[in-house]
Amino acid sequence: PGGVDVSFTLPAASLDAIQVVARTKTTLVSDATVFAFSDVTYHRAPRLAAARFNAIGSQILLTFDQNTDGANTLACEAALDTARLGAKPACTWVAPATLVVALGQGAAILPGETVTFLGASVRSANNASEPAGPSS
């Protein structure tokens, strides 16, 4: 009761940048002369930027292109293809953009091989992005 129908269309945004601000227009459906403009900020999901072994080869440091919402530990199985990471690898956020993977016993991954990030539920630090997608 007493509601008003409005039309709200978000413009498409190229998310090559980490954050994009787009101007939107909201229009009253029953009277197109009644409208308002507002800004909407799109936040791109974090992307895996680098993966490298630590000095003794017992850990892999995954660096993202922006700060994430990651905190403390993350189930490696949810975030990575763990087939070559050994038995029970452990994933720990050591900084907002750095995830450390402690390799498990019997790890078979070697320098130069691909680590596949599955995305899990990793989002931008402000939690406004979609979950990160798979990348290698």
MONORFEN-V593192 format. One line per field, one symbol per residue. psi: psi as a letter, one per 40 degrees, with the letter a starting at -180 (. if undefined). A space follows every 10 residues. Layout:
psi: ???
//
This chain:
psi: heihhihhhh iihhfdidhh hihihhhhde geehiiiihh hhhiiiihdi hiiideeeih hhhieiiiei hbihhddddi hedeeahfih hhheidehhh hhiiheheii heihhhhedb fhiidefeii iiiii.
//
